[in-house]
Amino acid sequence: MITASQLYDYVHCPHRVYLDAFGDPARRDEPNAFVQLLWDQGVDHEGQIVGTLGVTADISIVPFANRERETRLAIQRGEPLIYQGQITSGDRMGMPDLLERRGNSYIAGDIKSGSGLEGDDDDAKLKKHYAVQVAHYANILEQEGFGTDHEAFIIDRTGDRVPYLLDEPQGVRKPESWWDAYLDAETAVRSLLAQTNSTLPALSATCKLCQWYSFCKGALVARDDLTLIAELGRSKRDAMISAIPTVNAFAASNPQGFIQGKKTAFAGIGPDTLIKFHERAKLLTTPGATPYLKKPVQLPVAAKEVYFDIEADPMRDVIYLHGFVEREHGQPDTARFVPFFADGIDPIHEEAVFRDAWTYLTARAQDSVIYYYSKYERTAYRKLANKYPAVCDEAQVNDLFALPVMVDLYFDVVKPATEWPTYDQSIKTLAQFMGFQWRDTNPSGAASIEWYHRWVETGDPAIRQRILDYNEDDCLATGVVVDGVRTF
């Protein structure tokens, strides 16, 4: 049977669908604590939302073997709102959180603990992995004569209802509808389950939360897969693989042979991008390779430097820690950690640490160069300013981050001006390449969220200190990369 969860996984990684169906379960990693937390939080959130909706038929209390029958009986009775029903049609099976009566038919909805849309407010669009799930339910309803519209809905983490109009185009550059995306995904999943098609693993940012991560990573290294090249993802690999099967083959090739004017022989890859990937392939295949500058970099100079990183809990939608390491210019041994940690999860606590951090940051902008990694801090501060206008407004945030002393180390320096012999360009990967080690054995943003949840539940000071140490190490690591760039 084809399920909504398989379609969800397919959008993220087709190979996961194949491995879940046919892989050796013994090769899976141990369950990730953060993934378990997401599941638990999702269950809690769903329970809170359901209590407000006026469900008239609760199928969740029915034994699984009888849920299909009871769902169909509820539909026949015309129940206004059915919770946790189960419906099948042919080889399709769905368990929508909600079936809502509309006239003489039904539309399906899911309750999500994340945002119902992705992207900035001005350019938000449907989430593809959500769209294929709810389209699957809509298709089953249509096939069984219970629904007629290609429409569904998501109730998101704020309790807002987000319509999913599935016949609408995916975007300006992608005129195919969300319904088309679903049908394509269903066809692909069906062929994978029938083993009439096969997939390859591909390295991506989402892999580390998957239970197949270690297994796939080993397979990718063994086959010298092109996705080991930073930013060369699955679609680009698939476009190149027939002509360039491995990283070593790419490094040994002449990229000019694949360039035709302003295009290359590979769909979706321009000449400049191909040459960039070729340079990275050469670095990965050269023993003892070192990073280098692609163009000169002029970093601002001040007597003091500050390295800045925040920690957030996306499930509670709270930013609870603003961490700063300040030091004398180019002198790591003078580093001092300055954290602002919220005393609780209520808005009053979030606002208090934001005010303290804002006061500190604006003062340091007068006498220091301030480094952060990627756009997350700036985006977060804009949202905090809108949330707490008594602290500052969005224009003030924009003005601060526009100062020459505010340096986005990733977008201003690493991405445009450097190359590294690494599989990615995350701060952890680059700092570890430079010899830095985090104190924690499992350093990651996802892990810190799980630690924070345990601290909220227990108040354990040891967990709080673990979060602080991790944040301090992130700040120190940024300084290590800055110092490294200065030596290139």
C-alpha positions in Angstrom: 0.0 0.0 0.0 1.1 3.5 -0.8 0.9 5.8 2.3 1.1 9.5 2.9 4.2 9.1 5.0 6.0 7.4 2.1 5.1 10.4 -0.1 6.3 12.8 2.6 9.6 10.9 2.8 9.9 10.7 -1.0 9.9 14.5 -1.3 12.9 14.6 1.1 14.7 11.6 0.0 13.5 8.9 -2.5 16.2 6.5 -1.3 14.7 6.5 2.2 11.4 5.1 0.8 13.4 2.3 -0.9 15.5 1.5 2.3 12.4 1.5 4.6 10.8 -1.0 2.3 13.8 -3.3 1.5 16.8 -2.3 3.6 18.2 -4.4 6.5 16.7 -2.8 9.7 19.9 -3.8 11.5 21.8 -1.2 9.5 19.8 1.6 10.9 21.3 4.1 13.4 19.8 4.3 16.9 16.7 6.5 17.0 17.7 10.2 17.2 16.6 11.9 20.4 15.6 15.1 18.5 13.5 13.2 16.0 11.7 11.4 19.0 11.2 14.9 20.5 9.6 16.1 17.3 7.3 13.1 17.3 6.3 13.6 21.0 5.7 17.3 20.5 3.7 16.6 17.4 1.4 14.2 19.3 1.0 16.7 22.2 0.2 19.6 19.8 -2.3 17.5 17.9 -4.0 16.6 21.1 -4.3 20.3 22.1 -5.7 21.3 18.7 -8.2 18.5 18.5 -9.7 19.5 21.8 -10.7 22.8 20.2 -12.2 21.6 17.0 -15.5 20.0 17.9 -14.8 16.5 16.6 -18.0 14.5 16.1 -16.5 11.1 15.3 -13.3 10.0 17.1 -11.9 7.0 15.2 -8.7 7.1 17.2 -10.4 5.1 20.0 -11.3 2.3 17.6 -9.0 -0.7 17.2 -6.9 -0.4 14.0 -8.5 -3.5 12.4 -11.9 -1.7 12.5 -10.9 1.9 11.6 -11.6 1.6 7.9 -15.1 0.3 8.6 -15.9 2.8 11.2 -14.6 5.7 9.1 -16.9 4.7 6.2 -19.9 4.4 8.5 -19.1 7.9 9.9 -19.0 9.2 6.4 -22.3 7.5 5.6 -23.8 9.2 8.6 -22.6 12.5 7.4 -20.5 13.3 10.5 -19.4 16.9 10.4 -15.8 16.3 11.6 -14.0 12.9 11.7 -10.8 12.5 13.6 -8.1 9.9 12.8 -10.1 8.1 10.2 -8.6 5.5 7.8 -9.6 5.2 4.1 -8.2 3.1 1.3 -8.7 3.0 -2.5 -6.9 0.3 -4.5 -3.3 0.4 -3.4 -3.6 3.7 -1.6 -4.1 4.0 2.1 -4.5 7.2 4.1 -5.0 8.2 7.7 -5.8 11.9 7.6 -6.0 13.6 11.0 -9.3 15.2 9.9 -12.1 14.6 7.5 -14.4 17.6 7.3 -17.8 17.5 5.7 -18.5 20.1 3.0 -21.9 19.9 1.5 -22.3 16.3 0.4 -18.6 15.5 0.3 -15.5 15.6 2.5 -12.1 17.3 2.4 -9.1 16.1 4.4 -6.8 18.0 6.7 -3.7 17.3 8.8 -2.5 18.9 12.0 1.1 19.9 11.9 3.4 21.2 14.7 5.3 23.2 12.1 4.4 26.2 10.0 1.8 25.6 7.3 3.8 27.5 4.7 7.4 27.9 3.9 9.4 31.0 2.9 9.2 34.6 4.0 5.8 36.2 4.6 5.8 38.0 1.3 6.8 34.9 -0.7 5.3 32.1 1.3 4.1 29.0 -0.5 2.8 25.5 0.3 5.2 23.0 1.7 5.6 20.3 -0.9 6.0 17.5 1.6 2.7 18.5 3.2 1.0 19.0 -0.2 1.7 15.5 -1.4 0.3 14.0 1.8 -3.0 15.9 1.8 -3.3 15.4 -2.0 -3.0 11.7 -1.3 -6.0 11.9 1.0 -8.0 14.0 -1.5 -7.3 11.4 -4.2 -8.6 8.6 -2.1 -11.7 10.5 -1.2 -12.3 11.3 -4.9 -11.7 7.7 -6.0 -14.2 6.4 -3.4 -16.8 9.0 -4.2 -16.4 10.9 -0.9 -14.8 14.0 -2.3 -14.7 16.0 -5.5 -12.2 18.9 -5.0 -8.5 18.9 -5.2 -8.4 20.8 -2.0 -7.3 20.1 1.6 -6.0 22.0 4.6 -3.3 22.2 7.2 -3.8 23.3 10.8 -0.4 24.6 11.8 1.5 25.1 15.0 -0.3 28.4 15.8 -3.7 26.7 15.3 -4.3 28.6 12.0 -6.0 26.9 9.1 -4.0 27.0 5.9 -5.9 26.1 2.7 -4.0 23.8 0.3 -5.5 24.5 -3.1 -3.8 21.7 -5.0 -4.7 22.7 -8.6 -2.7 25.9 -8.2 0.8 26.2 -9.7 3.8 25.5 -7.5 5.3 28.9 -8.4 6.1 31.4 -11.1 9.0 29.4 -12.3 7.2 26.1 -11.8 3.8 26.2 -13.4 3.0 22.6 -12.7 0.3 22.2 -10.0 0.7 20.7 -6.6 -1.6 18.0 -7.8 0.8 17.2 -10.6 3.6 17.1 -8.1 1.6 14.6 -6.0 0.8 12.4 -9.0 4.5 12.3 -10.0 5.5 11.4 -6.5 2.9 8.6 -6.3 4.1 7.1 -9.6 7.7 7.2 -8.4 6.8 5.6 -5.0 4.8 2.9 -6.7 7.7 2.0 -9.0 10.1 1.9 -6.0 7.8 -0.4 -4.1 7.3 -2.6 -7.1 11.2 -2.6 -7.6 10.8 -1.6 -11.2 12.9 1.4 -10.4 15.9 2.0 -8.1 17.4 4.9 -6.3 20.8 6.1 -5.1 21.6 7.8 -1.7 22.5 11.4 -1.9 24.2 13.6 0.8 22.1 16.5 2.0 21.6 18.7 5.0 18.6 16.6 6.2 20.5 13.3 6.3 21.9 13.6 9.8 18.4 13.1 11.3 17.7 10.0 9.3 18.2 6.5 10.8 19.9 5.4 7.6 22.5 8.2 7.8 25.6 6.1 8.7 24.6 3.4 6.2 24.1 5.9 3.3 27.2 8.0 4.2 29.4 4.8 4.1 27.9 3.9 0.7 28.4 7.3 -0.7 32.1 7.4 0.3 32.6 3.9 -1.0 31.2 4.8 -4.4 32.9 8.2 -4.5 29.5 9.8 -5.1 29.3 13.3 -6.6 27.0 14.5 -3.8 30.1 14.4 -1.5 30.9 17.7 -3.3 29.6 20.6 -1.2 26.2 21.9 -2.6 26.1 19.4 -5.4 22.8 17.7 -4.6 20.8 14.8 -5.9 19.3 16.6 -9.0 22.7 17.9 -10.2 24.3 14.5 -9.5 21.6 12.7 -11.5 22.1 15.2 -14.4 25.9 14.5 -14.4 26.3 10.9 -13.5 26.1 9.3 -16.9 29.0 11.4 -18.1 30.9 11.9 -14.8 30.2 9.0 -12.4 32.5 9.8 -9.4 34.3 12.7 -7.7 37.7 11.3 -8.9 36.4 11.1 -12.5 35.2 14.7 -12.2 38.5 15.9 -10.7 40.4 14.2 -13.6 38.1 15.7 -16.3 38.4 18.9 -18.2 35.2 20.9 -17.4 35.6 23.0 -20.5 34.7 19.9 -22.5 31.2 20.1 -21.0 30.7 23.9 -21.5 28.8 25.1 -24.6 28.7 28.9 -24.6 26.6 30.0 -21.7 25.3 26.5 -20.9 26.8 23.1 -20.0 25.9 19.6 -21.1 24.0 19.2 -17.7 20.6 20.6 -17.1 20.4 23.1 -14.3 24.1 23.6 -14.1 25.8 26.7 -15.5 29.4 27.1 -16.6 30.5 29.0 -13.4 28.8 26.4 -11.2 30.4 23.5 -13.0 33.9 25.0 -12.7 33.2 25.7 -9.0 32.2 22.0 -8.4 35.3 20.9 -10.4 37.6 22.9 -8.1 35.9 21.3 -5.1 36.3 17.8 -6.6 40.0 18.5 -7.1 40.3 19.5 -3.4 38.5 16.4 -2.2 40.8 14.1 -4.2 44.1 15.8 -3.4 45.8 14.4 -0.3 46.7 17.1 2.2 44.6 19.7 0.3 44.2 23.0 2.1 41.5 25.7 1.8 42.2 28.8 -0.2 40.8 32.2 -1.3 39.2 32.5 -4.6 39.4 36.3 -4.4 40.9 38.8 -1.9 39.0 39.3 1.3 39.2 42.5 3.4 37.8 41.8 6.8 37.0 44.9 9.0 39.5 45.6 11.7 38.8 46.9 15.2 40.5 46.5 18.6 37.8 44.1 19.6 35.9 41.2 18.0 32.6 39.6 18.9 31.3 36.2 17.7 27.5 35.9 17.9 25.2 32.9 17.8 21.6 32.3 19.1 19.7 29.2 20.2 16.0 28.8 19.5 13.2 26.3 20.1 11.2 26.2 16.9 8.5 24.1 18.5 7.8 26.7 21.2 8.7 29.5 18.8 11.0 31.0 21.3 14.6 32.3 21.1 16.0 31.6 24.5 19.7 32.2 24.3 21.8 34.9 22.7 25.5 34.0 23.0 28.5 36.3 22.4 32.2 35.6 22.6 34.2 38.8 22.8 38.0 39.0 22.5 40.8 41.3 21.4 41.5 41.4 17.7 43.2 38.1 16.6 43.8 36.9 20.2 41.8 33.8 20.9 43.3 33.5 24.4 41.5 36.7 25.5 38.0 35.2 24.6 35.2 35.8 27.1 31.7 34.3 26.9 28.8 36.7 27.4 25.5 34.8 27.3 21.9 36.0 27.8 19.8 32.9 28.7 16.0 33.3 29.3 14.7 32.2 32.7 11.6 30.6 31.2 9.5 30.0 28.1 7.0 32.9 28.5 7.1 35.9 26.2 8.2 38.1 29.1 11.4 36.0 29.5 12.1 36.0 25.7 11.6 39.8 25.6 13.9 40.4 28.6 16.9 38.5 27.1 16.2 40.1 23.7 16.4 43.5 25.3 19.6 42.7 27.1 21.2 41.2 24.0 20.1 44.1 21.8 21.6 46.6 24.3 24.9 44.6 24.3 25.0 44.2 20.5 24.3 47.8 19.7 27.0 48.9 22.2 29.6 46.5 20.7 28.8 47.7 17.2 30.5 51.0 18.3 33.8 49.5 19.1 34.0 45.9 17.7 33.7 43.8 14.5 30.8 41.4 15.0 30.7 38.0 13.2 27.8 35.6 12.8 27.3 32.6 10.5 24.6 32.8 7.8 21.4 34.9 7.8 19.6 33.2 10.7 20.5 35.8 13.4 19.4 38.7 11.3 16.1 37.0 10.3 15.5 36.1 14.0 16.1 39.6 15.2 13.7 41.0 12.6 11.0 38.7 13.9 11.8 39.6 17.5 11.6 43.3 16.7 8.1 42.8 15.3 7.2 40.7 18.3 8.6 43.1 20.9 8.5 46.6 19.4 9.3 48.2 22.8 12.9 46.8 22.4 13.5 48.0 18.8 11.8 48.0 15.4 12.6 46.1 12.2 14.2 49.2 10.6 16.7 49.5 13.5 17.5 45.8 13.1 18.1 46.3 9.3 20.3 49.4 10.0 22.4 47.5 12.6 23.0 44.5 10.3 23.8 46.8 7.4 26.8 48.3 9.3 30.2 47.4 7.8 31.3 45.9 11.2 28.5 43.3 11.0 29.9 40.4 9.0 28.0 37.4 7.9 30.9 35.0 7.7 29.2 32.5 5.5 27.5 34.8 2.9 30.0 37.6 2.9 33.2 35.5 3.1 33.1 31.7 3.0 30.6 31.2 0.2 31.8 33.9 -2.3 35.6 33.9 -1.5 36.8 30.5 -0.3 37.0 26.8 -1.2 37.5 24.0 1.3 38.3 20.3 0.9 35.1 19.3 2.9 31.8 17.7 2.1 29.9 20.9 3.2 30.6 24.4 4.5 28.8 24.4 7.8 30.5 26.1 10.7 31.0 22.8 12.4 32.6 21.2 9.4 35.0 24.1 8.7 36.0 24.6 12.3 36.7 20.9 12.8 38.8 21.0 9.7 40.8 23.8 11.3 41.3 21.6 14.3 38.6 22.9 16.7 36.7 20.4 18.8 33.4 21.0 20.6 33.3 19.9 24.2 30.1 18.0 23.7 30.2 14.6 22.0 27.0 15.3 20.1 27.1 18.9 19.0 24.3 20.1 16.8 21.5 22.6 16.8 18.9 19.8 16.8 20.6 18.2 19.9 20.5 21.6 21.7 16.8 21.8 21.2 16.3 18.4 22.8 18.5 19.5 25.7 16.5 22.7 26.1 13.2 20.7 26.3 14.7 18.5 29.0 15.9 21.7 30.9 12.4 23.2 30.7 10.9 20.0 32.1 13.5 19.4 34.8 15.3 22.7 35.6 18.5 20.6 35.8 21.4 23.1 35.9 23.7 20.6 34.3 21.6 20.6 31.2 21.5 24.4 31.1 25.3 24.4 31.4 25.5 21.9 28.5 23.5 24.3 26.3 25.7 27.2 27.3 28.9 25.3 26.6 27.6 24.3 23.2 26.6 27.9 22.3 30.0 29.2 23.5 31.8 26.6 21.4 29.7 27.6 18.3 30.9 31.2 18.9 34.5 30.1 19.4 34.3 28.0 16.3 33.3 31.1 14.3 36.5 32.8 15.6 38.6 29.8 14.5 37.3 30.0 11.0 37.9 33.8 10.9 41.5 33.3 12.1 41.9 30.6 9.4 40.6 32.8 6.6 43.2 35.4 7.7 46.0 32.9 7.0 44.9 31.8 3.5 
